[in-house]
Amino acid sequence: MKTQEYTPVTNCLALTVRKEHRLIVIKNTAKTTIRMSAKTLLYVLFLMFASVMV
């Protein structure tokens, strides 16, 4: 009796979904990083302005 070898079949839909998910994660990470950097910059500028006024 001959045993069959298992050959995995690549699912193009699964690869597309995984690629889209990775792109969404990268986009969200970049957006969050830019937003946090902008907030930090504004806080630093505000504290510098407040320390000059005091």
N, C-alpha and C positions, 0 to 999 in steps of 0.2 A: 504494500500500500504506500502510495506516494503522499508525503505531507506537503501542504501548500505553505509557501512563505508569505508572511504578511507584508504587504507593501502599502505604506500609508498613502492615502490619496489627499492631495492638497486641495483644500476648500478655498476657492478664490474669495467667496463672500466673507469667510472668517478672516482671511488676510486683510481684506479691505476694511472690515470693521475694526480690526486691531490697529491698522494704520491710522484710521480716522480717530480712534480713541487716543492714540499717542499724540496726534496733532492737537487735539482738544486739550490734553493735559499740558503740552508745551505752551499753547496759547494762554491758558489760564495762569500758568506759572509766570510767564512773562508779564501778563497784565497785573498780577498781584505784586510782583517785584517792583514794577514801575510805580504803582500806586503807593506802596509803602515807602519807596525812596522819595517820592514827591511830598508825602506827609512829613517824613523826617526832615526834609529840607525846609519846609514851611515852619515846623516847630523850632528848628535851629535859628532861622531868621527871626522868628517872633521872640525867642529868648534873648538873642543878641540885641534886638531893638528895645526890649524891656529892660535889659541890664544897662543900656546907655541912658535911658530915661530916669533910672533910679539914682 
